């Protein structure tokens, strides 16, 4: 096939497909001011890229078990995510993330461009694994079931279960109780404040390990080997997004600040923060005793996530300013009295 020569790693065709697919949904969303298809478009895009690359390689050779497993994992993960997010937005009626973007063409388009990059990059392990540069040139890749294959399957399984179940647990928690005052500390949230984020990172890392297995075991060499290893940008991007952009930074300190200033059961939530790992699942009885230095490093609870009422609460800042102003007024008043007494004495 000509495409195998022009685009041996399927990176161009998957990029063009992703851009076209996302622009189609963007045009619908912007024209109709319709939020409900945004996450659906992102999730289903992953599945379609897996199917596309697998079908393009099928006429040339029978897909290997490794290709089928990696592709199926990405399809299952993406369809589960997109269906859950679609269900959730249908229940809520709209997506608050777009309140300041929905009516601004370029601002709204910027989100969709970012989604294009997210889908294309995070599909790379499966895209490159299914490409002719890997499958045609290196037909002998060893049977599926190597150490990395098994590790990838286990990691994906653990991550997929944690992400899926914790999404449902949080949704049911918000439906059953007043989430403004209650603390979601049951299920997977007992051992991690963000088990869904941990699960997503683990699932993507698992797919990556399966994809690089033939390269790590010496069956794929040269530029194809480098390309497979290079798809590490997929789990890295997911991790960076959740830890430094759209995940933890938007939920940790802002969430704690909101609870503290509203006075909604802050004491219980503060105890939950101290006892529960921010991301990596860990028994709370042990995490509570972990030194702060280890929490801020090994357990990834970086200072940027930590809420300090004295530093970050507007209520405390306002209170301090008022107390400071009152103190200045008292000092000024004392000075006037003292000055008056001095003048009287001199008179």
Secondary structure by P-SEA (a helix, b strand, c coil): cccccccccaaaaaaaaaaaaaaaaaaaaaaaccccaaaaaaaaaaaaaaaaaaaaacccccccaaaaaaaaaaaaaaaaaaaaaaaaaaaaccccccccccccaaaaaaaaaaaaaaaaaaaaaaaaaaccccccccccccccccaaaaaaaaaaaaaaaaaaaaaaaaaaaaacccccccccccccccccccaaaaaaaaaaaaaaaaaaccccccccccaaaaaaaacaaaaaaaaaaacccccccccaaaaaaaaaaaccaaaaaaaaaacccccccccaaaaaaccccccccccccccccccccccccaaaaaaaaaaaaaaaaaaaaaaaaaaaaaaaaac
